[in-house]
Structures are given as structure tokens and as C-alpha cells.
Amino acid sequence: MTCLRLCDLTVRHPGQHGPVTAVDGVSLEVPSGTTLGLVGESGSGKSSLARAIVGLTPVHSGRVLLDGREVRVHTVRARRRLGRLVQVVLQDPDTALDPRMTVRQTLVEAATVFHRLDRRARAERVTDLLGLVGLDPGLADRLPQQLSGGQRQRVAIARALAVEPGLLIADEITSALDVSVQASVLNTIRDLQHRLGLSMLFIGHNLPAVRYVSDAVAVMHRGRIVETGPAEALLRDPQHPYTRTLLASVPRPSGPLPSRRS
């Protein structure tokens, strides 16, 4: 388990008429073993925030801390060390998975980044990872194009878990999936967090879906956090006008989702 803290984080991107502020002084915390949902419409700065956490986007100011230590990725060794602690699952599994590699090759490559495994241990690790995400081990020798969208996303999740990270960042992981598949992937993510004790930053634009897997929710609008609170309370009684608009305008993925406590 890993504790994530963001302290007054600001991210700026180059623009035609000067720098554009994508993340504007954000402070958040994901306590060890909990899930924080980050919700907001497209362009609100959520993905820029995620990329800054893992060093893919430069931080203009502020700090990213993991277990109290500031994240710095100025060297290859530091980036490698960060990858051991934090893994990201992105929105589109079609671009995240190498189409030339089988599921087995993808998972073995990830599992052996930090650990030396013999052939038997590799086979067992692949079976275990596929089981974790609810996939039949018989799919191990298939290529990504031979899988459904939901199966590909589960493989991407399994690959992220292969290095046994303390923190998982899930960035819009159900957005590219059919509505009928979204709920099953959300159930898998929620189950994994409970079983593995992961800390998780779950990013999305659908507040009810984010609430379903989250202990607490932060609402992001134009690069800033406008409201935070326990997931159930925030959904039941949102205080900020933007949160109320977001909740009213975004349909649920597949009908009402049960309470997180169920």
C-alpha cells in the first residue's frame, strides 16, 4: 500500500498564445489502502494530473509525495523506481497493448521487470494474474485483436498489477468500453482493491460510476478541485453547482449501481 499526496500541484502546457494551465494548485491525498475518485468532464485536467504523478508531464510547481517522499524522475533509475510503486491503466487498451505480443508475452514482460522468474514461475504468474482480473488462463496465447474490448482492458489491468504496485491509477478505463461491459470492469476493479489492499486513484467523468469504486471523491473543474468528500455523502448531497450539474447530466453506465457498502 502506498500513500499519495499532492501539494499545491500546478501543471502547464505550451499553447499558441502562451502557457496553458491544466492543473491549478491541486492538493489531494489518497490514504494507503483507499480509493479516491477524481471526476470531471473532458478537459478538466484529470489526465494531466495523472501524467504528472508518474512523471510523464513536467510539474510547474508543487510536489508529488509517495509515502512522504517527494517524487523526482530526473534519471532512468528514478523512473524505474517510480514504476515499481505506481502503475497506470489508460482509457484505450487498443493502444496500450502491443498487437504483436500475446497476452502471455505481455504479462511475462511486465512480471520480470523487477523479478527473475524461471519458466514454471512465469507460467504460474500469468495464470494468477489472469485469474485476478477474471480471465480464463486459456486466453494467454491469444493476441489482443482476438480479444473483446473488455478482455483487453482486463489484460491491461493485469499487466499493471504484475509489478505489484502500491498505487494504481485508473484513467477513464471504462470510457472506451460498451455500456454492457462497463459494470463488470468496475466490479473487477473494486474487488481487486479490496483483495489486494491497493491504494487507487480512479479517474472518470461519470460520478455515479466513480462513486461506486471510491471511498472519497474529488470533483475537478478547469484545473481546480471544487469539491471533495466521502463518496456516498457527495453523491447524495453535492454542494458545488458544478458537481450538481455533472451528476444530473451524466447517465449511469448500466442502471443503478449498488452502494459501496453492499
C-alpha positions in Angstrom: 0.0 0.0 0.0 1.2 3.5 -0.8 0.0 6.9 0.3 -0.2 9.6 -2.3 -0.2 13.3 -1.5 -0.3 16.2 -4.0 0.7 19.5 -2.5 -0.4 22.7 -4.5 0.4 20.9 -7.8 0.4 23.0 -10.9 0.9 21.7 -14.5 1.2 24.0 -17.5 1.3 23.0 -21.2 2.7 25.1 -24.1 -0.1 26.9 -26.0 -0.3 29.0 -29.2 -0.6 32.2 -27.1 1.5 31.2 -24.1 1.4 28.5 -21.4 -2.0 26.9 -20.6 -2.6 25.9 -17.0 -4.0 22.4 -17.0 -3.7 21.7 -13.2 -4.0 24.8 -11.0 -2.8 24.4 -7.4 -4.3 21.0 -6.6 -3.8 19.4 -3.2 -5.2 15.9 -2.7 -4.5 12.8 -0.6 -5.0 9.1 -1.3 -4.5 7.4 2.1 -2.9 3.9 2.0 -5.4 1.2 1.0 -8.2 3.5 -0.1 -9.6 4.7 -3.4 -10.0 8.3 -4.3 -12.3 9.0 -7.3 -11.4 12.0 -9.4 -14.3 13.1 -11.5 -14.8 15.9 -14.1 -15.7 16.5 -17.7 -13.2 16.1 -20.6 -10.6 18.9 -20.5 -10.9 19.5 -16.7 -7.2 18.5 -16.1 -7.7 14.9 -14.8 -5.4 13.2 -17.2 -2.7 15.9 -16.9 -2.8 15.4 -13.2 -2.3 11.6 -13.6 0.6 12.1 -16.1 2.3 14.5 -13.7 2.1 11.9 -10.8 4.0 9.4 -12.9 6.5 11.8 -14.4 5.1 11.8 -17.9 4.3 15.5 -17.7 6.6 18.1 -16.1 5.4 19.7 -12.9 5.5 23.5 -13.0 5.2 23.9 -9.2 4.1 22.0 -6.1 5.0 18.5 -5.0 4.0 14.8 -5.5 4.8 12.7 -2.5 4.6 8.9 -2.2 4.8 7.7 1.4 6.1 11.1 2.4 8.9 11.1 -0.2 8.9 13.6 -3.0 8.7 12.1 -6.5 11.6 13.1 -8.8 12.1 11.4 -12.1 15.2 13.1 -13.4 17.0 9.8 -14.0 16.3 6.4 -15.6 16.8 4.8 -12.2 14.3 7.1 -10.5 11.7 6.5 -13.2 12.2 2.7 -12.8 11.8 3.0 -9.1 8.6 5.0 -9.5 7.3 2.3 -11.8 7.7 -0.2 -9.0 5.5 1.9 -6.8 2.9 3.3 -9.2 1.2 1.8 -12.3 -1.3 3.4 -14.7 -4.1 1.8 -16.7 -5.2 4.1 -19.5 -8.5 4.6 -21.3 -7.9 2.7 -24.6 -6.5 -0.8 -24.3 -6.1 -1.0 -28.1 -3.2 1.5 -27.9 -1.9 0.3 -24.5 -1.2 -3.3 -25.7 1.4 -4.3 -28.3 -0.6 -6.0 -31.1 2.3 -8.3 -31.9 2.6 -9.8 -28.4 0.4 -12.5 -26.9 -1.3 -12.0 -23.6 1.3 -14.3 -22.1 4.2 -12.4 -23.5 2.8 -9.1 -22.3 2.3 -10.3 -18.8 5.7 -12.1 -18.6 7.4 -9.0 -19.8 5.8 -6.9 -17.0 6.3 -9.6 -14.3 10.0 -9.9 -15.0 10.9 -6.2 -14.9 11.7 -6.4 -11.2 11.8 -10.1 -10.5 13.7 -13.0 -12.0 11.4 -15.9 -12.7 12.1 -19.3 -14.2 9.8 -20.8 -16.8 7.5 -22.6 -14.3 7.2 -19.4 -12.1 6.4 -17.4 -15.2 3.6 -19.7 -16.2 2.1 -19.7 -12.7 2.4 -15.9 -12.5 0.5 -15.5 -15.8 -2.3 -17.8 -14.6 -2.5 -16.0 -11.3 -2.7 -12.5 -13.0 -5.4 -13.6 -15.4 -7.4 -15.1 -12.5 -7.1 -11.9 -10.6 -8.8 -9.9 -13.4 -11.4 -12.6 -14.1 -10.0 -14.0 -17.3 -9.7 -17.6 -18.4 -6.0 -18.7 -18.5 -6.8 -20.3 -21.9 -6.6 -16.8 -23.3 -2.9 -16.5 -22.5 -1.7 -17.3 -26.0 -4.1 -15.0 -27.9 -3.2 -11.7 -29.5 -5.0 -8.5 -28.4 -7.1 -8.4 -31.6 -8.5 -11.8 -30.7 -10.0 -10.4 -27.5 -13.0 -8.3 -26.8 -12.6 -4.7 -25.6 -13.4 -5.7 -22.0 -10.9 -8.6 -22.1 -8.2 -6.3 -23.5 -8.8 -3.8 -20.7 -8.6 -6.6 -18.1 -5.2 -7.7 -19.6 -4.0 -4.1 -19.3 -5.1 -4.1 -15.6 -3.3 -7.5 -15.1 -0.1 -6.1 -16.7 -0.2 -3.1 -14.3 -0.6 -5.5 -11.3 2.2 -7.7 -12.5 4.8 -5.5 -10.8 2.8 -5.5 -7.5 2.5 -1.7 -7.2 1.3 0.0 -4.1 -0.7 2.6 -6.1 -2.8 2.1 -9.2 -4.0 5.0 -11.3 -7.0 4.0 -13.4 -7.6 6.8 -16.0 -11.0 6.6 -17.7 -10.7 2.8 -18.0 -14.3 2.2 -18.8 -14.9 5.1 -21.3 -13.9 3.1 -24.4 -16.0 0.0 -23.5 -19.5 -0.9 -24.4 -22.1 0.0 -21.8 -22.8 -3.7 -21.1 -19.2 -4.3 -20.2 -18.5 -1.2 -18.0 -20.2 -2.5 -14.9 -18.3 -5.8 -14.9 -15.0 -4.0 -15.2 -16.0 -1.7 -12.3 -16.8 -4.7 -10.2 -13.4 -6.2 -11.0 -11.6 -3.0 -10.0 -13.5 -2.8 -6.8 -12.8 -6.4 -6.0 -9.1 -6.0 -6.7 -8.8 -3.0 -4.4 -10.4 -5.0 -1.6 -8.4 -8.2 -2.1 -5.0 -6.6 -2.7 -5.3 -3.6 -0.4 -4.3 -1.3 -3.2 -4.3 2.5 -3.0 -6.1 3.7 -6.1 -6.7 7.0 -7.9 -9.8 6.2 -10.1 -10.3 8.9 -12.7 -13.6 9.3 -14.7 -16.3 11.6 -15.9 -19.3 9.6 -14.6 -19.8 10.5 -11.0 -22.1 7.5 -10.1 -19.6 5.0 -11.6 -16.6 6.7 -9.9 -18.5 6.8 -6.6 -19.2 3.0 -6.9 -15.5 2.1 -6.6 -14.3 5.0 -4.4 -14.1 5.8 -0.7 -13.9 9.5 -1.3 -14.5 11.7 -4.4 -12.8 14.9 -5.6 -14.5 16.9 -8.3 -12.2 18.7 -10.8 -13.3 21.7 -12.9 -11.0 23.8 -15.1 -7.9 22.5 -13.4 -9.1 23.0 -9.9 -10.7 20.9 -7.2 -14.1 22.4 -6.5 -15.5 19.8 -4.0 -14.3 16.8 -2.1 -16.0 14.4 0.3 -16.9 10.9 1.2 -18.3 9.2 -1.8 -21.8 8.4 -0.6 -22.3 11.8 1.0 -21.1 13.7 -2.0 -23.4 11.8 -4.3 -26.3 12.2 -2.0 -25.9 15.9 -1.3 -23.4 17.7 -3.7 -22.6 21.2 -2.6 -21.0 22.8 -5.6 -23.1 23.8 -8.6 -20.7 22.1 -11.0 -21.0 18.8 -9.1 -24.8 19.0 -9.2 -24.7 19.7 -12.9 -22.3 16.9 -13.5 -24.4 14.4 -11.5 -27.6 15.5 -13.3 -26.2 15.4 -16.8 -24.2 12.1 -17.0 -26.2 8.9 -17.4 -25.3 5.9 -15.3 -23.4 3.2 -17.2 -25.9 0.3 -16.8 -28.7 1.4 -14.4 -28.4 2.0 -10.7 -25.2 0.8 -9.1 -25.4 -0.7 -5.6 -23.9 1.1 -2.7 -20.2 0.7 -2.0 -21.1 -0.8 1.4 -23.2 -3.6 -0.2 
